[in-house]
């Protein structure tokens, strides 16, 4: 019984997290300026993948 409750609680925690993240991304996307800043920052981070190190 405890294992079933543990799994249910963990599933609820994960689903709650994803619902909140989706909601925040929707809000971010609705603000054109904020979304542009987000995509620019992502592009900067993507450049770190070109650091010459092999992927494993």
C-alpha angles and dihedrals in degrees: 000000000000092000091053091051092047091053092046092050092048091049091049091049092051094045091048090051092050093046090052092046091050091050092051092048090051090052091047093049092050090061104070094197094049092046091051090053090049094052091046090052091049090053090054091051092047089060089065087070089067093064093117096253117131118245115241 
